[in-house]
Amino acid sequence: MIGKVIDMNISEAFVALQDNRTIQIGLAHLPSNCTIGSTVNINPTLCNMKNDNDNHILKGELS
């Protein structure tokens, strides 16, 4: 799936996907020359999903 890197730190990146989800992915799974603003093609099943639209997350409830 195609996405755009929106934030990075020393070990991981946050990528906004075309379907409006944001995923967290380790830098080891991205090209070495990847920077904020880069467009990447990734496998979303390898990543932790961070979806701010989920009501249970906003309410602080755990499943």
N, C-alpha and C positions, 0 to 999 in steps of 0.2 A: 504494500500500500504506500502511496506517495504522501509525504508529509514535509513540514517545514520546521527546522530547529528554531525554537523560540527562546530557549534558555539553556545554559550549560554551566557545570561546575567541574571540579577536578576529576570526577569519576562517572558522571552521568549527564544525560541531556533530556530535555523535555521537547517533545515533537508534537505539533498540531497536525492532526490527520485531516484528510479531505471530508470525513464524515463528522467533523466537529468534536471528535474526541481528542484528548491530550494524553500522550503516553510518556512514561519514564523509561529510558533505555540506557544501558551501560555503554560507555564510549567504546568499549571493545567491539561492539556490534555495529559501529558506524565507521565510515572511511576516516583515515587518519587526518585528512585535510579538512574535515567538517568544522564549520564555525556557525555562530548564530546567524540565521538567515539562509543557511544552506537548505536546498531541497534534497530529500533522501528517499530512497525506496527501501522499506523495511517490512519485516514479517511481524505483524502486531501480536501474534501468539507468544512471542518471546519476551514481551514487555509487561510491566505493571500498568494497569489502566488507572488514570486519574481523571474521573469525570465529574466536574463541578456541577453538573446538572442533576445528579442523583440526590433526591430529597433526603434519604437516610444518612448520607454523608454530611449534608448541611445541618441536619438535626443532631449530629454526633452519635447516632445509633450504629451499633455494630450488628452485622448479620451472623 
